[in-house]
Amino acid sequence: MAHLESAARRAPRHFSMLRGFHLADFVTLANAACGTAAVFLAMLFMASQSLQHFYAAAVMAPLALMFDVLDGRVARWRQTHSALGRELDSLADIVSFGVAPAALGFAAGLQGGWDVIALIYFVCCGVSRLARYNVTAETLSAGAAKVPYFEGTPIPTSVLLTGVLAAAAWQGALGDSLWGGAWVLGPWVLHPLALMFVLSGTLMVSKTLHIPKL
């Protein structure tokens, strides 16, 4: 009985949290859903080797980007910018544009020891880039509605990586046939294609690269 009473007291808090969500926040969650679906589809591809699963995973990236752009427009239209929305956006982005591209790269055949380090580096750069943005956004905006520029490339640019992997799949260049072949460096294997993840991650955390925000 006491357990039921405790649950009843907690229920209004959950409903209160839902009431705190705005329309833009649900659009942001759609972004996260696309990223999660991409990870699942990449795992399905590894089990089935069906290119349909690989292509479906790759398609999730532009869909996530669409929702990522749309949530900002909806927030401006409804004038519902909030700290919660900003945090949700960052968390969704790391799933859709960080973890999902890395998972697709691994499924494509970037499974050597150096490849895995490159993919982990890429995800860590994405996490660091989003955390830095959240901390410095108010300073960079100088009281304006939005920041005038990005420090480093925005994490959604990883859509380009997904596009390269989709093109490789279209050309039948997955697994042992990956573009660039494979190099044995010390105890592990490196596929040169993994270096594009290293480059993308490095550009994301660059503090000298300023990109105007449209």
Backbone as ProteinMPNN parsed JSONL, in Angstrom:
{"seq_chain_A": "MAHLESAARRAPRHFSMLRGFHLADFVTLANAACGTAAVFLAMLFMASQSLQHFYAAAVMAPLALMFDVLDGRVARWRQTHSALGRELDSLADIVSFGVAPAALGFAAGLQGGWDVIALIYFVCCGVSRLARYNVTAETLSAGAAKVPYFEGTPIPTSVLLTGVLAAAAWQGALGDSLWGGAWVLGPWVLHPLALMFVLSGTLMVSKTLHIPKL", "coords_chain_A": {"N_chain_A": [[0.835, -1.198, 0.0], [1.894, 1.235, 0.839], [3.822, 1.434, -1.107], [2.286, 1.861, -3.4], [1.192, 4.336, -2.811], [3.495, 5.884, -2.784], [4.242, 5.676, -5.468], [2.104, 6.989, -6.636], [2.549, 9.567, -5.737], [4.84, 10.152, -7.14], [4.055, 10.135, -9.797], [2.813, 12.609, -10.775], [5.125, 14.153, -11.127], [6.385, 13.0, -13.33], [4.494, 13.538, -15.339], [4.679, 16.262, -15.236], [7.236, 16.654, -16.247], [6.858, 15.869, -18.911], [5.121, 17.883, -19.69], [6.901, 19.911, -19.739], [8.233, 19.655, -22.119], [8.668, 20.939, -25.404], [7.318, 21.495, -28.724], [9.495, 21.575, -30.493], [11.316, 20.025, -29.093], [10.346, 17.434, -29.348], [10.747, 17.065, -32.04], [13.502, 17.05, -32.019], [13.897, 14.661, -30.643], [13.075, 12.924, -32.609], [15.228, 13.097, -34.301], [17.162, 11.791, -32.686], [15.972, 9.287, -32.659], [16.275, 8.47, -35.305], [19.07, 8.191, -35.426], [19.444, 6.104, -33.589], [18.047, 4.069, -34.879], [19.709, 3.802, -37.087], [22.003, 2.659, -35.948], [20.972, 0.166, -35.106], [20.254, -0.892, -37.608], [22.738, -1.069, -38.807], [23.841, -3.093, -37.265], [22.091, -5.129, -37.975], [22.833, -5.421, -40.642], [25.402, -6.515, -40.362], [24.724, -8.992, -39.423], [23.073, -10.055, -41.41], [24.18, -9.372, -43.87], [22.843, -8.098, -45.843], [22.519, -5.685, -48.272], [20.429, -3.943, -48.298], [19.825, -3.403, -45.665], [22.138, -2.005, -44.988], [22.011, 0.25, -46.672], [19.641, 1.354, -45.705], [20.436, 2.059, -43.134], [22.299, 4.027, -43.784], [20.624, 5.943, -44.924], [19.327, 6.949, -42.739], [20.941, 8.977, -41.767], [20.746, 11.463, -43.391], [18.04, 11.854, -42.849], [18.048, 12.261, -40.072], [19.533, 14.615, -40.065], [17.745, 16.321, -41.319], [15.719, 16.515, -39.352], [17.292, 17.667, -37.385], [17.845, 20.198, -38.403], [15.252, 21.106, -38.626], [14.28, 21.222, -35.986], [15.466, 23.476, -34.863], [14.324, 25.505, -36.417], [11.643, 25.211, -35.743], [11.78, 25.817, -33.021], [12.508, 28.532, -33.124], [10.311, 29.54, -34.461], [8.224, 28.983, -32.655], [9.245, 30.304, -30.534], [10.572, 29.061, -28.357], [13.072, 28.503, -27.166], [15.277, 26.796, -25.001], [17.21, 25.67, -22.142], [16.922, 22.961, -21.749], [16.166, 22.112, -24.302], [18.523, 22.641, -25.727], [20.325, 20.851, -24.535], [19.084, 18.424, -25.157], [19.339, 18.499, -27.924], [22.113, 18.268, -28.287], [22.596, 15.728, -27.179], [21.069, 14.119, -28.877], [22.409, 14.607, -31.27], [24.924, 13.433, -30.856], [24.304, 10.779, -30.895], [23.161, 10.405, -33.49], [25.016, 11.564, -35.282], [27.466, 10.909, -34.391], [27.869, 8.326, -32.9], [26.317, 6.656, -34.608], [27.427, 6.975, -37.35], [29.984, 5.917, -36.803], [29.348, 3.304, -36.047], [28.303, 2.395, -38.466], [30.574, 2.586, -40.04], [32.166, 0.619, -38.818], [30.587, -1.622, -39.365], [30.874, -1.609, -42.102], [33.374, -2.588, -42.487], [35.565, -1.533, -41.215], [37.31, -2.721, -39.101], [39.767, -3.329, -38.097], [42.437, -3.121, -35.639], [43.592, -0.493, -35.521], [41.647, 0.827, -36.931], [39.432, 0.71, -35.231], [40.344, 2.267, -33.106], [40.469, 4.7, -34.452], [37.74, 5.14, -34.979], [36.716, 5.314, -32.372], [38.103, 7.552, -31.509], [36.966, 9.472, -33.209], [34.264, 9.519, -32.273], [34.696, 10.399, -29.632], [35.773, 12.92, -30.144], [33.514, 14.116, -31.223], [31.776, 14.148, -28.99], [33.274, 15.827, -27.313], [33.313, 18.17, -28.822], [30.603, 18.927, -28.867], [30.113, 19.291, -26.129], [31.85, 21.43, -25.604], [30.677, 23.39, -27.189], [28.187, 23.748, -25.906], [29.038, 24.844, -23.499], [30.319, 27.199, -24.271], [28.508, 28.617, -25.804], [26.845, 30.748, -24.901], [28.734, 32.731, -24.372], [29.898, 33.122, -26.902], [27.684, 34.014, -28.346], [27.209, 36.528, -27.348], [24.986, 37.795, -26.205], [23.2, 37.784, -28.325], [20.627, 36.177, -30.361], [21.606, 33.814, -31.398], [24.702, 31.987, -31.862], [27.389, 33.504, -33.73], [29.198, 32.026, -35.2], [30.644, 28.739, -35.717], [33.006, 27.001, -33.722], [35.274, 24.974, -35.054], [34.236, 22.206, -37.164], [30.728, 21.594, -37.469], [29.1, 18.814, -35.888], [27.098, 17.495, -37.458], [28.241, 17.392, -39.979], [29.269, 14.935, -40.362], [27.581, 13.489, -41.855], [28.575, 13.414, -44.382], [30.542, 11.453, -44.21], [28.966, 9.19, -43.913], [27.778, 9.249, -46.4], [29.975, 8.656, -48.046], [30.486, 6.033, -47.227], [28.117, 4.818, -48.048], [28.38, 5.136, -50.797], [30.588, 3.513, -51.204], [29.471, 1.037, -50.584], [27.661, 0.848, -52.673], [29.404, 0.499, -54.77], [30.307, -1.966, -54.212], [32.379, -2.091, -52.442], [33.005, -3.074, -49.745], [33.924, -4.569, -46.57], [36.51, -6.832, -47.14], [37.059, -5.593, -49.488], [37.279, -2.875, -49.228], [37.792, 0.549, -50.137], [41.104, 1.61, -50.763], [42.32, -0.486, -49.546], [44.146, -2.448, -47.104], [46.405, -1.913, -44.426], [49.082, -3.346, -42.642], [50.132, -2.391, -39.637], [52.422, -2.604, -37.29], [51.066, -4.4, -34.605], [48.458, -4.382, -35.488], [45.739, -3.884, -37.894], [45.179, -1.376, -40.329], [42.761, 0.273, -42.156], [42.987, 2.549, -44.709], [40.727, 4.087, -45.23], [39.628, 4.606, -42.789], [40.883, 6.839, -41.909], [39.487, 9.056, -42.69], [37.622, 9.406, -40.733], [39.242, 10.135, -38.63], [40.193, 12.598, -39.592], [37.767, 14.028, -39.768], [36.968, 14.075, -37.047], [39.112, 15.52, -35.935], [38.841, 18.014, -37.185], [36.45, 18.795, -36.058], [37.071, 19.384, -33.39], [38.771, 21.468, -33.619], [39.934, 24.685, -32.69], [40.714, 26.824, -34.071], [39.47, 26.897, -36.459], [36.909, 28.634, -37.798], [33.559, 28.669, -38.56], [31.014, 30.291, -40.205], [27.746, 30.599, -38.834], [24.757, 29.818, -40.317]], "CA_chain_A": [[0.0, 0.0, 0.0], [2.806, 2.384, 0.908], [4.498, 1.501, -2.408], [1.338, 2.481, -4.329], [1.081, 5.756, -2.474], [4.732, 6.52, -3.226], [4.17, 5.771, -6.929], [1.118, 8.019, -6.966], [3.158, 10.879, -5.509], [5.85, 10.398, -8.169], [3.444, 10.249, -11.118], [2.684, 13.982, -11.262], [6.421, 14.678, -11.553], [6.627, 12.523, -14.68], [3.637, 14.313, -16.229], [5.221, 17.616, -15.257], [8.37, 16.64, -17.163], [6.328, 15.853, -20.269], [4.585, 19.213, -19.982], [8.031, 20.803, -19.96], [8.721, 19.48, -23.473], [8.043, 21.753, -26.44], [7.223, 20.814, -30.012], [10.849, 21.431, -31.038], [12.0, 18.939, -28.388], [9.912, 16.172, -29.934], [11.453, 16.977, -33.321], [14.86, 16.637, -31.66], [13.849, 13.229, -30.318], [13.002, 12.212, -33.883], [16.632, 13.026, -34.707], [17.781, 10.714, -31.905], [15.38, 8.018, -33.085], [16.928, 8.109, -36.569], [20.411, 7.714, -35.107], [19.329, 4.794, -32.95], [17.663, 3.132, -35.935], [20.893, 3.568, -37.912], [22.866, 1.705, -35.234], [20.332, -1.154, -35.18], [20.326, -1.367, -38.988], [24.13, -1.461, -39.041], [24.006, -4.41, -36.648], [21.357, -6.07, -38.816], [23.647, -5.68, -41.828], [26.488, -7.425, -39.992], [24.161, -10.336, -39.249], [22.417, -10.532, -42.631], [24.951, -9.008, -45.059], [21.915, -7.552, -46.835], [22.812, -4.279, -48.543], [19.242, -3.142, -47.993], [19.994, -2.932, -44.287], [23.21, -1.005, -44.978], [21.487, 1.481, -47.278], [18.652, 1.922, -44.784], [21.196, 2.708, -42.056], [22.881, 5.25, -44.33], [19.545, 6.917, -45.161], [18.948, 7.557, -41.463], [21.761, 10.17, -41.52], [20.077, 12.669, -43.891], [16.772, 12.05, -42.13], [18.391, 12.883, -38.792], [19.935, 15.988, -40.355], [16.522, 17.071, -41.58], [15.099, 16.823, -38.056], [18.204, 18.558, -36.658], [17.611, 21.546, -38.929], [13.859, 21.471, -38.385], [13.997, 21.552, -34.579], [15.844, 24.872, -34.64], [13.327, 26.368, -37.052], [10.42, 25.141, -34.933], [12.031, 26.546, -31.772], [12.441, 29.975, -33.416], [8.918, 29.863, -34.814], [7.408, 28.947, -31.443], [9.957, 31.075, -29.511], [10.651, 28.145, -27.21], [14.444, 28.119, -26.86], [15.451, 26.461, -23.589], [18.412, 24.894, -21.818], [16.568, 21.563, -21.978], [16.222, 21.875, -25.742], [19.923, 22.628, -26.148], [20.929, 19.604, -24.089], [18.501, 17.365, -25.963], [19.916, 18.585, -29.258], [23.472, 17.725, -28.234], [22.537, 14.287, -26.942], [20.578, 13.499, -30.112], [23.45, 14.719, -32.294], [26.02, 12.488, -30.645], [23.815, 9.474, -31.339], [22.923, 10.361, -34.934], [26.146, 12.012, -36.1], [28.696, 10.419, -33.787], [27.857, 6.873, -32.719], [25.762, 5.966, -35.782], [28.416, 6.843, -38.432], [31.054, 5.005, -36.371], [28.802, 1.947, -36.126], [28.204, 2.05, -39.88], [31.941, 2.351, -40.489], [32.577, -0.687, -38.315], [29.849, -2.629, -40.129], [31.384, -1.607, -43.47], [34.618, -3.336, -42.531], [36.647, -0.865, -40.479], [37.325, -3.534, -37.891], [41.127, -3.527, -37.627], [42.721, -2.463, -34.362], [43.758, 0.946, -35.714], [40.339, 1.338, -37.365], [38.575, 0.88, -34.047], [40.842, 3.444, -32.396], [40.048, 5.868, -35.231], [36.302, 5.345, -34.776], [36.525, 5.786, -30.998], [38.6, 8.936, -31.507], [35.939, 10.282, -33.867], [33.126, 9.706, -31.362], [35.144, 11.23, -28.503], [35.862, 14.296, -30.646], [32.151, 14.622, -31.332], [31.3, 14.438, -27.634], [34.013, 16.996, -26.824], [32.897, 19.332, -29.588], [29.263, 19.335, -28.421], [30.233, 19.802, -24.766], [32.461, 22.759, -25.688], [29.686, 24.31, -27.743], [27.199, 24.065, -24.875], [29.654, 25.686, -22.476], [30.749, 28.504, -24.804], [27.487, 29.217, -26.671], [26.403, 32.043, -24.396], [29.823, 33.696, -24.545], [30.057, 33.413, -28.321], [26.524, 34.74, -28.861], [27.306, 37.91, -26.861], [23.651, 38.332, -25.984], [22.362, 37.639, -29.506], [19.765, 35.004, -30.321], [22.376, 32.623, -31.717], [26.124, 32.25, -32.021], [27.666, 33.923, -35.106], [30.017, 31.047, -35.913], [31.02, 27.508, -35.028], [34.422, 26.676, -33.554], [35.374, 23.618, -35.564], [33.101, 21.828, -37.999], [29.592, 21.031, -36.731], [29.091, 17.356, -35.934], [26.297, 16.931, -38.546], [29.016, 17.203, -41.206], [29.602, 13.511, -40.492], [26.709, 12.938, -42.893], [29.443, 13.178, -45.532], [31.17, 10.152, -44.001], [27.946, 8.189, -44.214], [27.638, 9.242, -47.845], [31.125, 7.931, -48.61], [30.284, 4.607, -46.96], [27.024, 4.369, -48.917], [28.952, 5.034, -52.141], [31.434, 2.317, -51.206], [28.569, -0.116, -50.651], [27.103, 0.835, -54.032], [30.459, -0.008, -55.638], [30.709, -3.289, -53.739], [33.671, -1.936, -51.768], [32.862, -3.258, -48.304], [34.678, -5.699, -46.049], [37.876, -6.969, -47.652], [37.189, -4.806, -50.724], [37.211, -1.444, -48.905], [38.69, 1.432, -50.881], [42.383, 1.865, -50.11], [42.911, -1.728, -49.054], [44.463, -2.56, -45.669], [47.826, -1.889, -44.085], [49.451, -3.941, -41.354], [51.047, -1.488, -38.935], [52.66, -3.186, -35.972], [50.233, -5.561, -34.283], [47.082, -4.217, -35.935], [45.434, -3.533, -39.28], [44.558, -0.076, -40.579], [42.201, 0.571, -43.467], [43.151, 3.997, -44.907], [39.432, 4.762, -45.223], [39.346, 5.029, -41.409], [41.507, 8.141, -41.661], [38.52, 10.133, -42.886], [37.004, 9.621, -39.421], [40.233, 10.886, -37.853], [40.167, 13.963, -40.1], [36.5, 14.656, -39.367], [37.017, 14.343, -35.61], [40.084, 16.576, -35.668], [38.252, 19.287, -37.614], [35.38, 19.158, -35.129], [37.583, 19.942, -32.135], [39.66, 22.591, -33.911], [39.505, 25.983, -32.161], [41.16, 27.873, -34.999], [38.575, 26.87, -37.621], [35.646, 29.307, -37.516], [32.606, 28.505, -39.655], [29.817, 31.111, -39.946], [26.487, 29.86, -38.629], [23.721, 30.403, -41.163]], "C_chain_A": [[0.874, 1.254, 0.0], [3.515, 2.574, -0.432], [3.592, 2.191, -3.421], [1.203, 3.968, -4.068], [2.314, 6.515, -2.945], [4.724, 6.706, -4.735], [3.211, 6.865, -7.35], [1.69, 9.41, -6.774], [4.17, 11.21, -6.604], [5.239, 10.663, -9.529], [3.309, 11.685, -11.602], [4.008, 14.569, -11.726], [6.73, 14.254, -12.981], [5.791, 13.315, -15.68], [4.139, 15.743, -16.338], [6.404, 17.702, -16.212], [7.894, 16.669, -18.6], [5.763, 17.213, -20.647], [5.698, 20.204, -20.245], [8.626, 20.683, -21.356], [7.947, 20.383, -24.425], [8.025, 20.968, -27.743], [8.606, 20.572, -30.605], [11.595, 20.281, -30.375], [11.605, 17.574, -28.949], [10.527, 15.97, -31.319], [12.893, 16.525, -33.081], [14.911, 15.153, -31.324], [13.721, 12.376, -31.575], [14.398, 12.068, -34.485], [17.326, 11.864, -33.993], [17.26, 9.346, -32.327], [16.013, 7.54, -34.389], [18.326, 7.554, -36.316], [20.395, 6.335, -34.487], [18.97, 3.728, -33.974], [18.859, 2.802, -36.817], [21.825, 2.554, -37.26], [22.284, 0.294, -35.325], [20.451, -1.745, -36.586], [21.75, -1.779, -39.36], [24.4, -2.842, -38.438], [23.274, -5.48, -37.444], [22.161, -6.428, -40.063], [24.769, -6.667, -41.51], [25.977, -8.86, -39.844], [23.654, -10.915, -40.567], [23.241, -10.359, -43.896], [24.044, -8.553, -46.196], [22.208, -6.071, -47.032], [21.619, -3.386, -48.271], [19.317, -2.586, -46.577], [21.064, -1.843, -44.212], [22.709, 0.313, -45.544], [20.473, 2.156, -46.357], [19.338, 2.644, -43.634], [21.773, 4.028, -42.546], [21.829, 6.329, -44.535], [19.132, 7.614, -43.868], [19.725, 8.85, -41.196], [21.122, 11.434, -42.099], [18.72, 12.922, -43.24], [17.017, 12.73, -40.782], [18.787, 14.336, -38.993], [18.719, 16.86, -40.62], [15.834, 17.471, -40.276], [15.964, 17.784, -37.248], [18.025, 20.008, -37.113], [16.211, 22.025, -38.544], [13.608, 21.869, -36.941], [14.382, 22.999, -34.261], [14.83, 25.832, -35.23], [12.025, 26.396, -36.245], [10.594, 25.925, -33.636], [11.959, 28.055, -31.999], [11.023, 30.404, -33.738], [8.034, 29.939, -33.571], [8.013, 29.768, -30.316], [10.063, 30.275, -28.208], [12.071, 27.646, -26.98], [14.569, 27.845, -25.359], [16.747, 25.688, -23.399], [18.148, 23.409, -22.051], [16.679, 21.224, -23.456], [17.649, 21.787, -26.247], [20.609, 21.335, -25.75], [20.396, 18.423, -24.892], [19.132, 17.323, -27.348], [21.311, 17.967, -29.293], [23.463, 16.214, -28.051], [22.059, 13.545, -28.19], [21.663, 13.501, -31.175], [24.564, 13.697, -32.096], [25.594, 11.075, -31.031], [23.787, 9.403, -32.867], [24.152, 10.656, -35.774], [27.501, 11.612, -35.519], [28.72, 8.898, -33.741], [27.381, 6.156, -33.98], [26.75, 5.881, -36.947], [29.56, 5.888, -38.068], [30.586, 3.558, -36.458], [28.703, 1.491, -37.576], [29.596, 1.786, -40.47], [32.448, 0.987, -40.05], [31.898, -1.792, -39.111], [30.373, -2.738, -41.551], [32.689, -2.367, -43.596], [35.791, -2.684, -41.844], [36.775, -1.525, -39.102], [38.741, -3.878, -37.424], [41.369, -2.768, -36.333], [42.854, -0.956, -34.495], [42.454, 1.586, -36.172], [39.454, 1.648, -36.158], [39.026, 2.091, -33.237], [40.419, 4.721, -33.111], [38.571, 6.178, -35.011], [36.013, 5.859, -33.365], [36.984, 7.242, -30.872], [37.561, 9.874, -32.104], [34.761, 10.559, -32.931], [33.513, 10.606, -30.19], [35.297, 12.686, -28.923], [34.481, 14.908, -30.759], [31.567, 14.997, -29.986], [31.957, 15.712, -27.108], [33.551, 18.273, -27.518], [31.531, 19.849, -29.116], [29.307, 19.898, -27.002], [30.823, 21.214, -24.775], [31.464, 23.785, -26.205], [28.675, 24.72, -26.678], [27.764, 25.013, -23.818], [29.93, 27.097, -22.993], [29.68, 29.235, -25.603], [27.075, 30.604, -26.202], [27.473, 33.108, -24.574], [29.965, 34.104, -26.001], [28.901, 34.224, -28.875], [26.527, 36.2, -28.444], [25.932, 38.563, -26.726], [22.714, 38.212, -27.162], [21.55, 36.351, -29.406], [20.524, 33.717, -30.618], [23.838, 32.993, -31.896], [26.415, 32.603, -33.47], [28.464, 32.895, -35.899], [30.258, 29.811, -35.05], [32.533, 27.466, -34.871], [34.591, 25.213, -33.938], [34.146, 23.272, -36.39], [31.967, 21.272, -37.14], [29.544, 19.513, -36.9], [28.182, 16.794, -37.029], [27.045, 16.785, -39.869], [29.438, 15.75, -41.393], [28.647, 12.807, -41.446], [27.531, 12.623, -44.148], [30.142, 11.825, -45.416], [30.208, 9.018, -44.345], [27.725, 8.088, -45.716], [28.752, 8.493, -48.537], [30.94, 6.426, -48.415], [29.173, 4.032, -47.835], [27.528, 4.202, -50.348], [29.835, 3.793, -52.26], [30.58, 1.057, -51.31], [27.999, -0.265, -52.06], [28.111, 0.247, -55.022], [30.941, -1.405, -55.227], [32.024, -3.273, -52.984], [33.496, -1.961, -50.253], [33.702, -4.457, -47.865], [36.11, -5.723, -46.572], [38.13, -6.122, -48.893], [37.144, -3.301, -50.47], [38.222, -0.646, -49.726], [39.975, 1.661, -50.083], [43.052, 0.63, -49.564], [43.154, -1.701, -47.551], [45.968, -2.584, -45.488], [48.019, -2.575, -42.735], [50.509, -3.046, -40.727], [51.256, -2.017, -37.523], [51.726, -4.36, -35.748], [48.839, -5.519, -34.907], [46.985, -3.827, -37.395], [44.79, -2.153, -39.322], [44.043, -0.043, -42.001], [42.308, 2.085, -43.658], [41.832, 4.761, -44.882], [39.07, 5.257, -43.819], [39.902, 6.413, -41.115], [40.546, 9.293, -41.902], [37.764, 10.414, -41.586], [37.951, 10.417, -38.523], [40.223, 12.355, -38.281], [38.905, 14.69, -39.65], [36.512, 15.009, -37.883], [37.951, 15.481, -35.274], [39.541, 17.943, -36.058], [37.157, 19.744, -36.662], [35.924, 19.842, -33.875], [38.548, 21.103, -32.363], [39.083, 23.896, -33.345], [39.911, 27.123, -33.083], [40.263, 27.949, -36.234], [37.246, 27.478, -37.229], [34.744, 29.226, -38.75], [31.368, 29.316, -39.345], [28.563, 30.245, -39.792], [25.399, 30.564, -39.407], [22.399, 30.463, -40.42]], "O_chain_A": [[0.623, 2.204, -0.741], [3.78, 3.7, -0.854], [4.056, 3.011, -4.213], [1.11, 4.765, -5.002], [2.213, 7.638, -3.441], [5.141, 7.748, -5.24], [3.47, 7.588, -8.311], [1.376, 10.329, -7.53], [4.351, 12.373, -6.963], [5.847, 11.354, -10.347], [3.662, 11.967, -12.748], [4.021, 15.404, -12.63], [7.27, 15.038, -13.761], [6.287, 13.721, -16.731], [4.041, 16.366, -17.395], [6.566, 18.703, -16.91], [8.446, 17.397, -19.426], [5.906, 17.652, -21.788], [5.481, 21.225, -20.898], [9.44, 21.518, -21.748], [6.74, 20.572, -24.281], [8.642, 19.908, -27.851], [8.872, 19.502, -31.154], [12.418, 19.627, -31.016], [12.431, 16.664, -29.017], [10.796, 14.838, -31.724], [13.437, 15.721, -33.839], [15.867, 14.465, -31.684], [14.198, 11.242, -31.611], [14.715, 11.051, -35.101], [17.998, 11.052, -34.629], [18.006, 8.368, -32.35], [16.26, 6.346, -34.562], [18.72, 6.559, -36.924], [21.228, 5.489, -34.814], [19.512, 2.623, -33.951], [19.017, 1.66, -37.25], [22.375, 1.687, -37.939], [23.011, -0.664, -35.588], [20.713, -2.937, -36.747], [21.949, -2.718, -40.131], [25.104, -3.658, -39.033], [23.761, -6.602, -37.581], [22.178, -7.582, -40.492], [25.051, -7.56, -42.308], [26.704, -9.819, -40.104], [23.784, -12.113, -40.817], [23.051, -11.082, -44.875], [24.424, -8.611, -47.365], [22.154, -5.29, -46.082], [21.783, -2.189, -48.037], [18.925, -1.448, -46.321], [20.92, -0.875, -43.465], [22.951, 1.373, -44.967], [20.449, 3.382, -46.242], [18.889, 3.706, -43.203], [21.748, 5.029, -41.83], [22.113, 7.51, -44.339], [18.641, 8.743, -43.899], [19.237, 9.727, -40.483], [20.963, 12.409, -41.364], [18.3, 14.07, -43.097], [16.295, 13.649, -40.396], [18.425, 15.197, -38.191], [18.672, 18.012, -40.19], [15.417, 18.618, -40.111], [15.442, 18.62, -36.511], [18.053, 20.929, -36.297], [16.011, 23.186, -38.187], [12.805, 22.766, -36.685], [13.703, 23.667, -33.481], [14.509, 26.854, -34.623], [11.393, 27.44, -36.084], [9.675, 26.617, -33.197], [11.414, 28.782, -31.167], [10.581, 31.485, -33.347], [7.203, 30.837, -33.443], [7.396, 29.927, -29.262], [9.7, 30.742, -27.129], [12.261, 26.481, -26.631], [14.023, 28.588, -24.544], [17.307, 25.13, -24.343], [19.034, 22.68, -22.496], [17.217, 20.179, -23.822], [17.958, 20.954, -27.099], [21.386, 20.778, -26.525], [21.153, 17.527, -25.265], [19.423, 16.251, -27.879], [21.648, 17.231, -30.22], [24.233, 15.501, -28.694], [22.575, 12.479, -28.522], [21.827, 12.521, -31.902], [25.088, 13.155, -33.069], [26.424, 10.265, -31.446], [24.318, 8.467, -33.464], [24.328, 10.08, -36.847], [28.548, 11.933, -36.081], [29.494, 8.258, -34.453], [27.975, 5.156, -34.382], [26.91, 4.795, -37.503], [30.045, 5.141, -38.918], [31.337, 2.684, -36.891], [28.987, 0.334, -37.884], [29.774, 0.884, -41.289], [33.088, 0.279, -40.828], [32.533, -2.777, -39.489], [30.331, -3.812, -42.152], [33.074, -2.754, -44.699], [36.902, -3.214, -41.878], [36.393, -0.951, -38.082], [38.907, -4.631, -36.465], [40.598, -1.878, -35.973], [42.303, -0.21, -33.686], [42.177, 2.742, -35.85], [38.819, 2.7, -36.081], [38.198, 2.853, -32.739], [40.054, 5.707, -32.47], [38.191, 7.341, -34.872], [35.167, 6.735, -33.181], [36.335, 8.055, -30.215], [37.308, 10.95, -31.563], [34.313, 11.7, -32.811], [32.74, 11.482, -29.8], [34.985, 13.59, -28.148], [34.288, 16.079, -30.433], [30.933, 16.043, -29.849], [31.29, 16.571, -26.532], [33.415, 19.322, -26.888], [31.329, 21.056, -28.983], [28.616, 20.871, -26.701], [30.358, 22.09, -24.046], [31.415, 24.914, -25.717], [28.341, 25.899, -26.557], [27.053, 25.877, -23.306], [29.794, 28.072, -22.255], [29.91, 30.362, -26.042], [26.967, 31.529, -27.006], [27.164, 34.257, -24.889], [30.132, 35.285, -26.308], [29.097, 35.039, -29.776], [25.914, 37.032, -29.113], [25.741, 39.725, -27.084], [21.527, 38.51, -27.023], [21.748, 35.542, -28.5], [20.138, 32.647, -30.149], [24.176, 34.165, -32.061], [25.764, 32.067, -34.368], [28.418, 32.887, -37.129], [30.098, 29.838, -33.83], [33.264, 27.852, -35.784], [34.113, 24.32, -33.238], [33.131, 23.966, -36.322], [32.225, 20.549, -36.178], [29.914, 18.995, -37.953], [28.456, 15.695, -37.511], [26.55, 16.131, -40.787], [29.913, 15.374, -42.465], [28.874, 11.653, -41.809], [27.222, 11.685, -44.883], [30.314, 11.129, -46.417], [30.581, 8.03, -44.977], [27.513, 6.999, -46.251], [28.513, 7.772, -49.507], [31.205, 5.64, -49.324], [29.271, 2.9, -48.307], [27.158, 3.25, -51.035], [29.831, 3.11, -53.285], [30.923, 0.124, -52.036], [27.873, -1.378, -52.572], [27.732, -0.416, -55.988], [31.868, -1.951, -55.825], [32.708, -4.291, -52.887], [33.802, -0.986, -49.567], [34.134, -5.259, -48.693], [36.835, -4.735, -46.454], [39.276, -5.949, -49.307], [36.984, -2.528, -51.415], [39.342, -1.092, -49.976], [39.931, 1.88, -48.873], [44.215, 0.674, -49.163], [42.45, -1.011, -46.814], [46.704, -3.182, -46.272], [47.222, -2.403, -41.813], [51.634, -2.952, -41.218], [50.38, -1.894, -36.667], [51.605, -5.228, -36.613], [48.113, -6.512, -34.861], [47.975, -3.493, -38.046], [43.97, -1.806, -38.473], [44.79, -0.298, -42.946], [41.77, 2.837, -42.846], [41.809, 5.946, -44.552], [38.303, 6.208, -43.671], [39.453, 7.085, -40.187], [40.753, 10.39, -41.384], [37.316, 11.539, -41.363], [37.513, 11.269, -37.749], [40.243, 13.251, -37.437], [38.969, 15.835, -39.202], [36.115, 16.109, -37.5], [37.636, 16.319, -34.428], [39.754, 18.923, -35.344], [36.955, 20.944, -36.476], [35.307, 20.772, -33.356], [39.085, 21.659, -31.405], [37.895, 24.176, -33.5], [39.49, 28.264, -32.888], [40.288, 28.937, -36.967], [36.522, 26.907, -36.413], [35.12, 29.659, -39.84], [30.719, 29.073, -38.328], [28.36, 29.284, -40.534], [25.138, 31.748, -39.199], [21.401, 30.927, -40.972]]}, "name": "protein", "num_of_chains": 1, "seq": "MAHLESAARRAPRHFSMLRGFHLADFVTLANAACGTAAVFLAMLFMASQSLQHFYAAAVMAPLALMFDVLDGRVARWRQTHSALGRELDSLADIVSFGVAPAALGFAAGLQGGWDVIALIYFVCCGVSRLARYNVTAETLSAGAAKVPYFEGTPIPTSVLLTGVLAAAAWQGALGDSLWGGAWVLGPWVLHPLALMFVLSGTLMVSKTLHIPKL"}
